[in-house]
Amino acid sequence: MAPEQTCMLKRPLAAEPDFGAPVAAATPLRRRIDVAVSSPAKRAFAESSRRPPLTVGELMRRRRTVVCGARSTLADIVDRIMLHDRTAAAVVGSAGELLGVITENDVMRAYALGASPTCCASDWLSMHLALLPKDVVDALTVRPTCCLSEAAAALHGQGSEGCSACRHLVVREEDGHLLGVLSALDLARALCSTYTREEQVRKVGRSLVKEVMKPRSMTLKCKPNVTLQKVLEDMSSSRQNCMLVTDGGVGVSSLLGVVTPRDAMR
């Protein structure tokens, strides 16, 4: 039997947004300001002030989703995820129905538990080890009309419910049609690419890194002579997404590097 192929989910183009009614006639003061400001700058300001909130559906049209068949192996899925710079793959059945999602954290867990790279996607999803199997898809589904702030709130809610290691949402139409898989990384990239530097400053304000970072006391640490499997086991069991590698000393100078689930896929 020929090997099952993996594809990229395609979507129709979005309609152009309607930015509303024309701007009122300019006053003398307005005309003097118009002369002082260049046309590109005016257009940029007008675009930023009238831009509608970016929705999850719009983001999904910019970022394709890897889609794999049920008989695809974990090794196949890793290759596709890495090839397309994604963090997850949707797994579908023979009729196109969504069976679940396999994320890079699933790969980390599989590696830590000694699962075979030839393990089929459908088998992994049925082992009660997957982070986003079919029975939790509905709870982690958002509609394409959902704005990014709502999606971010849904991802943040995963942490309070004890499933922080998932960090993904399924995007589906009302009729169940799959549009894609949204990751926390997608949201971060969207904020960086969609808004201007000035807009980012306005939204983030003067927040400091120390106000949002994970305290050092809560961060996993290991020495460089520990095996990768041990590190991934600890990360998986504690639902952490990184491990600091230190030489055992104190201070920044003792930090040698960081291990993430992505390292298990290289």
C-alpha positions in Angstrom: 0.0 0.0 0.0 1.4 3.4 -0.9 2.4 5.6 2.0 -0.3 8.1 3.2 0.4 11.6 2.1 0.3 14.7 4.2 -1.2 17.9 2.9 -1.5 21.6 3.8 -5.0 22.8 4.5 -6.1 25.4 1.9 -8.7 28.1 2.5 -10.6 30.7 0.3 -9.5 34.3 0.3 -11.2 36.7 2.6 -13.4 39.5 1.3 -12.0 43.1 1.6 -13.1 44.8 4.8 -15.5 47.8 4.6 -13.8 50.7 6.4 -17.0 52.7 6.7 -18.2 56.1 5.6 -16.0 58.7 3.8 -14.1 61.2 5.9 -15.9 64.6 6.3 -14.7 67.6 4.4 -11.4 69.1 5.6 -11.4 72.3 7.7 -8.8 75.1 7.0 -6.9 73.7 10.0 -7.2 70.2 8.7 -5.8 71.4 5.3 -2.8 73.0 6.9 -2.1 69.7 8.8 -2.5 67.7 5.6 0.2 69.8 3.9 2.6 69.2 6.8 2.1 65.4 6.9 3.3 63.2 4.0 0.7 61.1 2.1 2.2 57.7 3.1 2.2 58.8 6.8 -1.5 60.0 6.5 -2.5 56.7 4.9 -0.7 54.7 7.6 -2.4 56.7 10.3 -5.8 56.3 8.6 -5.3 52.6 8.1 -4.4 52.0 11.8 -7.2 54.1 13.1 -9.9 52.4 11.0 -8.5 48.8 10.9 -11.1 46.3 12.2 -9.9 43.8 14.9 -8.0 40.9 13.3 -10.0 37.7 13.6 -8.8 34.1 14.0 -10.2 33.3 10.6 -8.0 36.0 9.0 -5.0 34.7 10.8 -5.7 31.2 9.7 -5.7 32.3 6.1 -2.2 33.7 6.5 -0.8 30.6 8.4 -1.5 27.2 6.8 -2.2 24.2 8.9 -0.5 20.8 8.4 -3.1 18.1 7.9 -2.1 14.4 8.2 -4.0 11.1 7.7 -4.8 8.7 10.5 -2.1 6.3 9.5 0.7 8.8 9.3 3.4 8.0 11.8 4.8 10.3 14.5 8.0 10.6 12.4 6.0 11.7 9.4 4.2 14.3 11.4 7.4 15.6 12.9 9.0 16.0 9.4 5.9 17.9 8.2 5.7 20.2 11.2 9.4 21.1 10.9 9.2 21.5 7.1 6.4 24.0 7.3 7.5 25.7 10.6 4.4 24.8 12.5 3.9 23.5 16.0 1.0 21.1 15.4 -0.8 18.9 12.8 -4.5 18.2 12.5 -5.2 14.5 12.1 -8.2 13.6 9.9 -10.0 10.3 9.0 -10.8 8.8 5.6 -13.9 10.9 5.4 -12.1 14.1 6.3 -13.4 14.2 9.9 -11.1 15.6 12.5 -9.7 12.9 14.8 -7.6 15.2 16.9 -4.4 17.3 16.9 -0.8 16.3 17.5 1.4 19.1 18.8 5.1 19.3 19.4 4.4 18.7 23.1 2.8 15.4 22.1 6.1 14.6 20.4 8.0 15.5 23.5 5.7 13.2 25.6 6.0 10.4 23.1 9.8 10.6 23.2 9.9 10.8 27.0 7.7 7.6 27.2 9.7 5.7 24.7 7.0 5.5 22.0 8.1 4.3 18.6 8.5 6.9 15.8 6.5 4.5 13.7 3.5 4.8 16.0 0.4 5.8 13.9 -1.3 9.1 14.7 -4.7 7.4 15.3 -3.0 5.0 17.8 -1.4 7.9 19.7 -4.7 9.8 19.8 -6.5 6.8 21.3 -3.9 6.1 24.1 -5.3 8.8 26.4 -1.9 10.5 26.2 -2.6 13.0 23.5 -3.1 16.6 24.6 -5.8 17.4 22.0 -7.7 14.1 21.1 -11.1 14.1 19.6 -13.0 14.1 22.9 -11.6 17.5 23.9 -11.7 19.2 20.5 -15.1 20.8 21.0 -13.9 22.4 24.3 -10.9 23.8 22.6 -12.6 25.0 19.4 -13.1 28.7 18.4 -15.0 30.2 15.5 -13.2 32.1 12.7 -15.0 35.3 13.7 -13.4 35.1 17.2 -11.0 38.1 17.7 -7.4 37.5 18.8 -8.0 38.8 22.3 -10.7 36.2 22.8 -8.5 33.5 21.4 -5.7 34.6 23.8 -8.1 34.5 26.7 -9.1 30.9 25.7 -5.4 29.9 25.6 -4.8 31.5 28.9 -7.7 29.7 30.4 -6.1 26.4 29.5 -3.4 27.1 32.2 -6.0 27.6 34.9 -7.7 24.3 33.9 -4.5 22.3 34.1 -4.0 21.7 30.4 -1.4 24.4 29.8 0.8 22.1 27.8 -1.6 22.1 24.9 -1.3 25.8 23.9 -3.4 25.3 20.7 -7.0 25.9 19.6 -9.0 24.3 16.8 -10.6 26.8 14.4 -13.9 25.5 12.8 -16.9 26.9 11.1 -20.4 26.4 12.6 -20.9 23.4 10.4 -17.7 21.7 11.7 -15.6 22.5 8.7 -11.9 22.7 9.8 -10.1 25.9 9.0 -6.9 25.2 10.9 -5.1 24.9 14.2 -4.1 28.1 16.1 -1.1 28.2 18.4 0.1 30.6 21.0 3.1 31.3 18.7 0.7 32.2 15.9 -0.9 34.8 18.2 2.5 36.3 19.1 3.6 36.5 15.5 0.3 38.1 14.6 0.8 40.9 17.1 4.3 41.5 15.8 3.4 41.5 12.1 -0.1 43.1 12.1 0.5 46.2 14.2 3.0 49.0 13.8 5.7 49.6 16.4 3.6 52.5 17.8 0.5 50.3 18.0 2.4 47.6 19.8 3.7 50.2 22.4 0.2 51.4 23.0 -1.2 47.9 23.5 1.6 46.6 25.7 2.2 49.9 27.4 5.1 50.0 29.8 4.8 46.4 31.1 8.1 45.0 32.3 9.3 41.5 31.6 9.6 40.8 35.3 5.9 41.4 35.6 4.9 38.7 33.2 7.7 36.2 33.3 7.7 32.9 35.2 9.7 33.2 38.4 13.0 31.5 38.5 11.9 29.4 41.5 9.2 27.9 39.2 11.5 27.2 36.2 12.9 23.8 35.7 16.7 23.4 35.7 19.1 20.7 34.9 22.9 20.1 34.4 24.3 19.5 30.9 25.2 15.9 31.7 21.5 14.9 32.1 20.0 12.8 29.3 17.6 14.4 26.9 15.0 11.8 27.7 15.1 12.6 31.4 14.7 16.3 30.6 11.7 15.7 28.4 10.2 13.4 31.0 10.4 16.1 33.7 9.1 18.8 31.3 6.2 16.5 30.3 5.2 15.5 33.8 5.3 19.1 35.1 3.7 20.6 31.9 6.5 23.0 31.4 7.7 24.1 28.0 11.3 24.8 28.8 14.2 23.6 30.9 17.2 25.8 31.9 20.6 24.2 31.5 23.0 25.5 34.2 26.4 24.5 35.4 25.1 24.5 39.0 26.3 28.0 39.9 24.4 31.1 40.8 23.5 34.0 38.6 23.2 34.6 34.8 26.7 33.4 34.1 25.7 29.9 35.2 23.1 29.6 32.4 24.4 27.4 29.5 21.2 27.1 27.4 17.6 26.2 27.2 15.9 23.0 26.1 12.4 23.1 24.6 10.0 20.5 23.1 11.3 21.6 19.7 14.6 20.1 20.5 13.0 16.7 20.7 11.9 17.1 17.0 15.3 18.0 15.6 
